[in-house]
């Protein structure tokens, strides 16, 4: 079944020829994914066509198709338009029907219900107008749509053309293009004023808040798939509840945190949606996991600088502060998209960055190392009770006052095992750490969505 807009275009005589490429989850400004590869800008192959509708923008600009239809929530048709030199518009909510051809598309999340719209794309404004005239109007499959005449009445044609916007600098070429646009509108009889849209900061904050409302649905989908997660929460109570996992009979506490959210603001009313990479806060989470019965506590940290193989000074300082506490046993990191080294703080290990496993990044768009990832296996030894009774217990608590770090019964990492592709590029060969000796293994892996362990299968 066609999407309503595609069906209307077909009825008007259009011939659909295919679907175009987009990045995974339609949430990136570069169009590349693991299934169909990298989409290039037809004018400058070494540059991006932007995204998320970058495949459509590139196809239209290169002459593969005269028009195309995308969707836009935060710039998904407008970004490719400016990057590829075509025309596109984010229509008003309810102007065009958005339904899709699958049950998933028919049941959108809150952010999509309020902000995602169909976005026509074409080589020029005249073709864009033709598309709009053929597709506007109410449709029974989208209750948000309304019938509004395409042509409005007589009104003063007045346009605000800002030459400056809050939030960052504007490239001189972009500023010049906006100025020429204003001149073209003035020549067509429009009244043009230089004005900045009011409350841009508030609009940006509200956009982030509305997207944040979709977090509970994301967590519910992960739970339904049986995927444990840490670092996000649907409620304040859930954020305070430790995540305990079983790994080969060892009770592992997993605590995840991030240094940032890609510029998206955190809703002030729900700060617990995402766990901040704050040392004191993380230590409190680790203590809760220990008190709940964790024998071994792992921190999975979204940190570092993208494509930098050397840990930053901030990463090293945070690792030293966290691993100096007796309630933290191991740190695994991600976000850099390249492999970073494994280090030690006292007797504990930190794998600063495990690289990429599930990613749309490769040497074609990013650093060469972005196509690499490692799996780190932690080999543990059992610590006996202080009285030498041979019983197994969890690690001792924090020691107050001077002296060294106290160790009670529990688990201690003896070494790490990582794949050595230098020995055989097709298959990993174990290379043990300085203290690596046979014992029970505990494996962790990092992907774009986080790091940690999966719940064991029954």
Secondary structure per residue as TSV (DSSP state, phi and psi in degrees):
chain	resnum	aa	ss	phi	psi
A	1	X	-	360.0	130.4
A	2	X	-	-68.8	148.6
A	3	X	-	-60.0	146.2
A	4	X	H	-52.6	-42.8
A	5	X	H	-67.4	-38.4
A	6	X	H	-65.9	-40.3
A	7	X	H	-61.3	-40.6
A	8	X	H	-68.3	-38.7
A	9	X	H	-64.8	-39.4
A	10	X	H	-62.6	-42.3
A	11	X	H	-64.5	-26.6
A	12	X	T	-84.1	-0.7
A	13	X	T	110.2	-1.5
A	14	X	-	-72.0	152.3
A	15	X	-	-117.3	102.4
A	16	X	-	-62.7	131.6
A	17	X	-	-114.1	-7.8
A	18	X	-	157.2	175.8
A	19	X	-	-103.9	146.4
A	20	X	-	-105.6	169.4
A	21	X	-	-77.6	153.4
A	22	X	-	-153.2	159.8
A	23	X	-	-71.1	160.5
A	24	X	G	-57.5	133.7
A	25	X	G	66.4	5.3
A	26	X	G	53.5	39.7
A	27	X	-	-128.8	27.7
A	28	X	-	-132.6	156.1
A	29	X	S	-87.1	-5.9
A	30	X	S	-116.6	135.5
A	31	X	-	-95.5	101.2
A	32	X	E	-154.7	136.6
A	33	X	E	-150.1	163.3
A	34	X	T	-69.5	-23.4
A	35	X	T	-81.5	-44.4
A	36	X	T	-118.3	-1.3
A	37	X	E	82.6	-161.5
A	38	X	E	-90.4	134.8
A	39	X	-	-98.6	131.3
A	40	X	B	-104.7	157.9
A	41	X	-	-74.4	125.1
A	42	X	S	-67.2	-21.5
A	43	X	S	-85.6	-35.1
A	44	X	-	-138.2	92.6
A	45	X	T	-58.1	-18.9
A	46	X	T	-87.4	3.7
A	47	X	S	-119.4	167.0
A	48	X	B	-88.2	149.5
A	49	X	-	-83.2	4.4
A	50	X	-	70.4	-166.1
A	51	X	S	-167.9	173.6
A	52	X	S	-88.6	-17.3
A	53	X	S	-86.3	44.6
A	54	X	H	-68.1	-33.4
A	55	X	H	-63.3	-41.0
A	56	X	H	-68.6	-42.4
A	57	X	H	-61.2	-43.5
A	58	X	H	-67.1	-39.9
A	59	X	H	-64.9	-42.4
A	60	X	H	-69.1	-44.7
A	61	X	H	-64.9	-31.4
A	62	X	T	-90.0	-0.7
A	63	X	T	90.2	7.9
A	64	X	S	-67.3	-32.5
A	65	X	-	-148.9	147.9
A	66	X	S	-77.7	-32.8
A	67	X	E	-142.1	166.8
A	68	X	E	-159.9	164.1
A	69	X	E	-124.7	126.3
A	70	X	E	-123.8	-170.2
A	71	X	E	-128.7	155.6
A	72	X	E	-139.6	124.4
A	73	X	S	-117.0	-41.3
A	74	X	S	-135.9	24.1
A	75	X	S	123.3	13.4
A	76	X	T	-68.9	-20.6
A	77	X	T	-107.3	-27.6
A	78	X	H	-74.3	-37.0
A	79	X	H	-62.3	-49.5
A	80	X	H	-63.0	-29.4
A	81	X	H	-62.9	-48.1
A	82	X	H	-73.0	-30.6
A	83	X	H	-73.6	-31.0
A	84	X	H	-106.0	-4.2
A	85	X	T	74.9	38.9
A	86	X	-	-121.7	-174.4
A	87	X	E	-109.0	142.1
A	88	X	E	-158.0	159.5
A	89	X	-	-145.7	142.0
A	90	X	-	-92.5	110.5
A	91	X	-	-75.2	163.7
A	92	X	-	-69.1	149.4
A	93	X	T	-59.1	127.3
A	94	X	T	92.9	-6.9
A	95	X	T	-72.9	-44.7
A	96	X	B	-119.8	144.9
A	97	X	-	-73.4	141.3
A	98	X	-	-128.4	115.5
A	99	X	-	-138.6	-39.4
A	100	X	-	84.2	-179.9
A	101	X	S	-115.3	12.2
A	102	X	S	-131.1	157.1
A	103	X	T	-59.3	-32.4
A	104	X	T	-63.4	-43.2
A	105	X	T	-66.5	-25.3
A	106	X	T	-80.1	-9.1
A	107	X	S	-125.1	68.8
A	108	X	-	-72.4	159.8
A	109	X	-	-75.5	171.0
A	110	X	H	-59.8	-45.5
A	111	X	H	-58.8	-39.0
A	112	X	H	-70.6	-40.1
A	113	X	H	-57.6	-38.5
A	114	X	H	-92.3	-21.2
A	115	X	H	-130.6	-23.9
A	116	X	-	-80.9	130.5
A	117	X	E	-136.7	163.3
A	118	X	E	-71.5	142.3
A	119	X	E	-129.6	100.8
A	120	X	E	-65.5	145.3
A	121	X	E	-134.6	138.2
A	122	X	E	-156.1	172.1
A	123	X	S	-74.4	-26.8
A	124	X	S	-148.6	169.9
A	125	X	H	-67.7	-33.8
A	126	X	H	-62.2	-43.8
A	127	X	H	-66.1	-35.2
A	128	X	H	-62.3	-42.7
A	129	X	H	-62.7	-41.7
A	130	X	H	-61.1	-40.4
A	131	X	H	-62.5	-46.1
A	132	X	H	-62.8	-42.7
A	133	X	H	-62.2	-29.9
A	134	X	H	-84.6	-14.2
A	135	X	H	-120.6	-13.4
A	136	X	B	-71.7	158.7
A	137	X	S	117.2	165.4
A	138	X	-	-66.2	146.5
A	139	X	B	-140.5	137.6
A	140	X	T	-64.2	-20.7
A	141	X	T	-85.6	-5.0
A	142	X	B	-133.6	96.9
A	143	X	T	-66.0	-10.2
A	144	X	T	-80.5	-15.4
A	145	X	-	-75.8	150.6
A	146	X	-	-135.7	156.4
A	147	X	-	-90.8	111.6
A	148	X	-	-130.8	133.3
A	149	X	-	-56.3	142.2
A	150	X	S	-67.7	-43.5
A	151	X	S	-94.2	123.2
A	152	X	-	-82.2	-177.8
A	153	X	-	-82.6	-171.2
A	154	X	S	-72.2	129.5
A	155	X	-	-153.4	163.2
A	156	X	-	-72.5	123.9
A	157	X	-	-85.8	100.7
A	158	X	E	-127.0	128.8
A	159	X	E	-127.8	135.9
A	160	X	E	-93.9	122.5
A	161	X	-	-120.6	90.8
A	162	X	-	-72.4	138.1
A	163	X	S	-99.7	-1.7
A	164	X	-	-149.6	145.8
A	165	X	-	-136.9	146.4
A	166	X	T	-70.8	155.5
A	167	X	T	110.5	-10.3
A	168	X	S	159.4	169.3
A	169	X	-	-72.7	157.1
A	170	X	-	-114.0	130.6
A	171	X	-	-63.2	141.1
A	172	X	H	-54.9	-37.2
A	173	X	H	-64.0	-41.0
A	174	X	H	-66.1	-41.1
A	175	X	H	-61.8	-39.6
A	176	X	H	-67.7	-38.6
A	177	X	H	-63.9	-40.3
A	178	X	H	-64.5	-40.0
A	179	X	H	-62.3	-43.2
A	180	X	H	-65.5	-35.1
A	181	X	H	-61.2	-43.8
A	182	X	H	-60.4	-40.3
A	183	X	H	-64.9	-39.2
A	184	X	H	-65.2	-41.4
A	185	X	H	-64.0	-41.5
A	186	X	H	-62.9	-40.4
A	187	X	H	-66.0	-25.7
A	188	X	T	-86.9	5.2
A	189	X	T	100.2	6.1
A	190	X	-	-83.6	149.4
A	191	X	E	-88.4	119.6
A	192	X	E	-111.5	129.1
A	193	X	E	-126.5	148.7
A	194	X	-	-92.3	105.1
A	195	X	-	-144.8	140.8
A	196	X	-	-91.8	130.7
A	197	X	-	-55.1	137.2
A	198	X	T	-71.7	149.7
A	199	X	T	54.7	44.1
A	200	X	H	-61.5	-39.6
A	201	X	H	-61.1	-41.1
A	202	X	H	-66.0	-40.1
A	203	X	H	-61.0	-42.0
A	204	X	H	-64.3	-41.1
A	205	X	H	-64.1	-43.2
A	206	X	H	-66.0	-36.9
A	207	X	H	-58.9	-45.2
A	208	X	H	-65.8	-37.4
A	209	X	H	-64.1	-43.6
A	210	X	H	-65.2	-40.2
A	211	X	H	-65.3	-35.8
A	212	X	H	-63.0	-25.1
A	213	X	T	-66.9	-16.3
A	214	X	T	-83.2	-7.9
A	215	X	H	-55.4	-47.6
A	216	X	H	-57.7	-36.8
A	217	X	H	-66.6	-37.6
A	218	X	H	-63.4	-44.9
A	219	X	H	-64.6	-38.5
A	220	X	H	-63.5	-37.7
A	221	X	H	-65.9	-40.1
A	222	X	H	-64.3	-43.0
A	223	X	H	-62.9	-41.4
A	224	X	H	-64.2	-29.2
A	225	X	T	-86.3	-0.9
A	226	X	T	76.4	22.3
A	227	X	-	-100.0	116.2
A	228	X	-	-72.3	149.2
A	229	X	-	-145.9	154.5
A	230	X	-	-141.8	148.9
A	231	X	S	104.3	-15.0
A	232	X	B	-126.3	152.9
A	233	X	-	-151.8	146.4
A	234	X	S	-89.4	-10.6
A	235	X	S	-153.6	164.1
A	236	X	H	-65.0	-36.5
A	237	X	H	-65.3	-41.2
A	238	X	H	-66.5	-33.3
A	239	X	H	-65.7	-30.0
A	240	X	H	-86.5	-9.6
A	241	X	S	-85.3	123.2
A	242	X	-	-66.8	147.6
A	243	X	E	-97.4	115.8
A	244	X	E	-111.8	133.1
A	245	X	E	-126.8	153.7
A	246	X	E	-103.8	125.7
A	247	X	E	-130.4	104.4
A	248	X	T	54.2	39.4
A	249	X	T	85.3	1.5
A	250	X	E	-102.6	130.6
A	251	X	E	-84.2	113.6
A	252	X	E	-109.6	131.4
A	253	X	E	-96.7	128.0
A	254	X	E	-114.2	125.4
A	255	X	E	-124.6	122.3
A	256	X	E	-113.7	149.0
A	257	X	E	-156.4	162.5
A	258	X	E	-135.2	148.7
A	259	X	S	-80.1	-18.6
A	260	X	-	-166.5	176.2
A	261	X	-	-128.8	39.5
A	262	X	T	56.0	35.2
A	263	X	T	86.0	-10.4
A	264	X	-	-73.4	133.4
A	265	X	-	-72.0	146.9
A	266	X	-	-86.6	129.2
A	267	X	-	-59.0	128.1
A	268	X	G	-62.9	-30.9
A	269	X	G	-75.7	-19.4
A	270	X	G	-133.7	63.4
A	271	X	G	-65.7	-17.1
A	272	X	G	-81.7	-0.3
A	273	X	G	-56.0	-41.1
A	274	X	B	-129.2	137.3
A	275	X	-	-81.8	124.4
A	276	X	B	-75.5	148.9
A	277	X	-	-81.9	76.1
A	278	X	-	-116.1	126.2
A	279	X	H	-57.6	-49.4
A	280	X	H	-63.3	-41.2
A	281	X	H	-65.5	-40.1
A	282	X	H	-66.3	-39.0
A	283	X	H	-64.3	-34.9
A	284	X	H	-66.0	-41.3
A	285	X	H	-63.1	-39.7
A	286	X	H	-64.4	-39.8
A	287	X	H	-65.0	-37.7
A	288	X	H	-64.9	-41.0
A	289	X	H	-63.2	-41.7
A	290	X	H	-63.8	-43.9
A	291	X	H	-66.1	-27.0
A	292	X	T	-81.8	-4.1
A	293	X	T	117.3	7.8
A	294	X	-	-69.4	129.5
A	295	X	S	-87.0	-22.2
A	296	X	E	-145.6	126.9
A	297	X	E	-114.0	124.9
A	298	X	E	-112.8	132.6
A	299	X	E	-103.0	125.3
A	300	X	E	-106.2	111.8
A	301	X	E	-115.6	128.7
A	302	X	E	-90.2	101.5
A	303	X	-	-153.3	-179.0
A	304	X	S	85.4	-178.5
A	305	X	-	-108.8	132.4
A	306	X	T	-56.5	133.9
A	307	X	T	68.2	12.1
A	308	X	-	-100.2	115.3
A	309	X	-	-77.5	-16.3
A	310	X	S	-95.4	129.0
A	311	X	-	-59.4	142.7
A	312	X	-	-76.5	166.6
A	313	X	H	-61.6	-34.9
A	314	X	H	-65.1	-43.3
A	315	X	H	-58.7	-45.5
A	316	X	H	-65.7	-42.2
A	317	X	H	-63.8	-43.8
A	318	X	H	-65.8	-39.1
A	319	X	H	-62.2	-43.5
A	320	X	H	-63.8	-41.9
A	321	X	H	-67.3	-39.4
A	322	X	H	-75.7	-44.2
A	323	X	H	-77.2	-12.2
A	324	X	T	-72.7	-14.9
A	325	X	S	-88.6	136.0
A	326	X	T	-67.3	-11.7
A	327	X	T	-89.9	-0.7
A	328	X	-	-116.9	126.5
A	329	X	-	-108.6	-27.6
A	330	X	E	-158.5	144.7
A	331	X	E	-122.6	130.1
A	332	X	E	-119.9	135.9
A	333	X	E	-117.6	158.6
A	334	X	E	-151.6	177.7
A	335	X	S	108.7	-32.4
A	336	X	S	-67.6	-19.9
A	337	X	S	68.5	1.9
A	338	X	S	-132.9	159.3
A	339	X	E	-72.9	129.5
A	340	X	E	-111.8	160.4
A	341	X	E	-70.4	165.4
A	342	X	E	-96.6	130.8
A	343	X	E	-125.2	177.8
A	344	X	E	-131.1	143.5
A	345	X	E	-124.1	102.4
A	346	X	T	65.5	-123.3
A	347	X	T	-92.7	-3.5
A	348	X	E	-101.8	159.0
A	349	X	E	-111.5	150.8
A	350	X	E	-134.1	120.4
A	351	X	E	-95.5	99.6
A	352	X	E	-62.3	-37.3
A	353	X	E	-157.7	124.7
A	354	X	E	-94.6	4.9
A	355	X	B	78.3	-152.7
A	356	X	-	-111.3	139.5
A	357	X	S	-121.9	-52.2
A	358	X	S	-111.2	103.5
A	359	X	-	-159.4	153.0
A	360	X	S	-99.9	23.1
A	361	X	-	-104.9	144.7
A	362	X	-	-156.6	-177.7
A	363	X	T	-66.0	-16.9
A	364	X	T	-72.0	-20.9
A	365	X	T	-126.2	-22.4
A	366	X	S	-135.2	-164.0
A	367	X	-	-63.0	150.4
A	368	X	G	-57.2	-39.2
A	369	X	G	-70.9	-4.9
A	370	X	G	-68.0	-13.5
A	371	X	G	-92.6	5.0
A	372	X	-	-107.9	149.8
A	373	X	B	-154.0	154.3
A	374	X	-	-126.3	152.3
A	375	X	-	-109.4	127.2
A	376	X	E	-106.3	126.2
A	377	X	E	-105.0	128.7
A	378	X	E	-99.3	122.6
A	379	X	E	-98.7	122.5
A	380	X	E	-107.2	153.3
A	381	X	E	-119.3	151.2
A	382	X	E	-89.3	130.0
A	383	X	E	-95.6	131.8
A	384	X	B	-85.6	165.6
A	385	X	-	-62.9	153.5
A	386	X	T	-63.5	-28.4
A	387	X	T	-84.3	0.0
A	388	X	-	72.3	29.5
A	389	X	-	-86.9	0.6
A	390	X	-	79.4	2.3
A	391	X	-	-82.8	155.8
A	392	X	B	-102.0	136.6
A	393	X	-	-145.9	-177.9
A	394	X	-	-84.5	169.3
A	395	X	-	-63.2	152.2
A	396	X	-	-68.7	165.5
A	397	X	-	-81.8	-172.9
A	398	X	-	-69.2	138.2
A	399	X	-	-94.1	128.0
A	400	X	-	-96.7	136.3
A	401	X	S	99.4	-171.7
A	402	X	S	-73.7	-169.9
A	403	X	S	90.4	177.0
A	404	X	S	-81.2	-173.2
A	405	X	-	-78.0	126.3
A	406	X	-	-85.7	139.7
A	407	X	-	-120.3	126.6
A	408	X	-	-102.4	-166.1
A	409	X	S	-66.5	151.8
A	410	X	E	151.7	-141.9
A	411	X	E	-124.1	146.6
A	412	X	E	-137.1	135.6
A	413	X	E	-69.2	128.0
A	414	X	E	-94.8	-23.3
A	415	X	E	178.5	170.3
A	416	X	E	-117.9	148.9
A	417	X	E	-120.0	124.3
A	418	X	E	-128.1	152.3
A	419	X	E	-69.0	137.8
A	420	X	-	-109.4	95.4
A	421	X	T	-77.0	-10.5
A	422	X	T	-67.2	-31.5
A	423	X	T	-71.4	-39.7
A	424	X	-	-154.2	108.1
A	425	X	T	-65.1	-14.7
A	426	X	T	-91.7	-20.6
A	427	X	S	-146.7	133.9
A	428	X	-	-70.9	136.3
A	429	X	-	-115.6	132.9
A	430	X	E	-62.9	134.7
A	431	X	E	-128.6	117.5
A	432	X	E	-90.7	154.5
A	433	X	-	-72.9	-179.9
A	434	X	T	-59.3	-33.0
A	435	X	T	-112.1	19.5
A	436	X	-	-71.6	118.2
A	437	X	-	-136.2	158.0
A	438	X	S	-56.4	142.1
A	439	X	-	177.9	-171.5
A	440	X	-	-68.6	138.7
A	441	X	E	-102.2	150.8
A	442	X	E	-135.9	111.6
A	443	X	E	-100.3	140.9
A	444	X	E	-129.9	150.7
A	445	X	E	-141.8	155.2
A	446	X	E	-121.6	137.7
A	447	X	E	-130.6	-177.9
A	448	X	T	-62.4	-26.0
A	449	X	T	-91.6	-2.1
A	450	X	E	149.0	-166.2
A	451	X	E	-146.6	151.9
A	452	X	E	146.7	-153.3
A	453	X	-	-116.2	152.2
A	454	X	-	-92.4	151.3
A	455	X	-	-61.9	138.2
A	456	X	-	-66.8	146.4
A	457	X	-	-77.3	143.1
A	458	X	-	-66.7	360.0
